[in-house]
Amino acid sequence: MGYKEEYEQEIDLKDLLFHILYRWRSILLIMILAGAVAIAYASVYNMVVLPGDRAEVRGRMQEQMKTLEELEEVEPEQQDVAAITAANEQIQLIQEELDGLKERDLMKYCIIGIAVGLFGMVFCYGIGYVLSDRMRGERELLERYGYHLLGTFPRRRKGKLLQGIDRLVEKKEGVSGQTTDEEVYGIISANITNLAKDGGLFLVTGTVDGGKLQRLTKAILPMLQKNVMLAVGADMNRTASTVESLGECDAVILVEERGRSFRGRIQKTHENIAAVEKPVIGYVVL
């Protein structure tokens, strides 16, 4: 089969829920648009379609009434009872059809449109989450490979409308959005120091952009002990020099990004590290 079997895991419903909640802005937008489209549809029906349908039904009603009058004008002994009965039945059916032609309730259609928009977006985001090969959350590498989490940077949503809702979602998720980058760098450095007691050369690598690896390394290096040396290596799935550095280092520090790093490439990185029997002291989530 494929390598994906080796890291397949059950869908965490909590992670799925917050994956959807963090996209509340787009969900709300689609709900509003769907409600507006439903109102527009109902309005067009009421102003354009309904009058035409009523006029057509009333026309058929008048024809049947005229036919009935002609049948009833005949002398009683010459009247066609069956035709009169059929005409009355047709008039009754047409009247029922006419009574059924009512204006569409704008509020009702608005609610239906909003509901369709809500469930449609939730379904799409849910399917996207389940089928996506992207890293889902900060605990994923810990649960899959047993790597130690060195530190994680909080989600950043600067300049967005209604940030209070984002903070509420973060609070419910148990994620602190107030942690500064400097504090996270300090936590990462402290964890590396505690885990790398004897020091050595550590390869900082991952499937993220090389510039992000450089910035992280530059920030934490001054906080580390002198016997801890860091070497930066771009994605070893694409960079031969990183594979060479892997053989020379004492251990590896992985750096990945939630919602962007692909699990397939992380799995290949894990296999490369395991092949040369290098320990991974932990990972950082951007």
Secondary structure as UniProt FT lines:
FT   HELIX           3..7
FT   HELIX           13..21
FT   TURN            22..23
FT   HELIX           24..44
FT   HELIX           45..49
FT   HELIX           50..72
FT   HELIX           76..78
FT   HELIX           81..100
FT   HELIX           106..131
FT   TURN            138..139
FT   HELIX           140..145
FT   STRAND          149..152
FT   TURN            158..159
FT   TURN            161..162
FT   HELIX           163..173
FT   TURN            177..178
FT   HELIX           181..195
FT   TURN            197..198
FT   STRAND          200..205
FT   HELIX           210..220
FT   HELIX           221..223
FT   TURN            226..227
FT   STRAND          228..233
FT   TURN            236..238
FT   HELIX           240..248
FT   STRAND          251..256
FT   TURN            258..260
FT   HELIX           263..275
FT   TURN            276..277
FT   STRAND          280..285
//
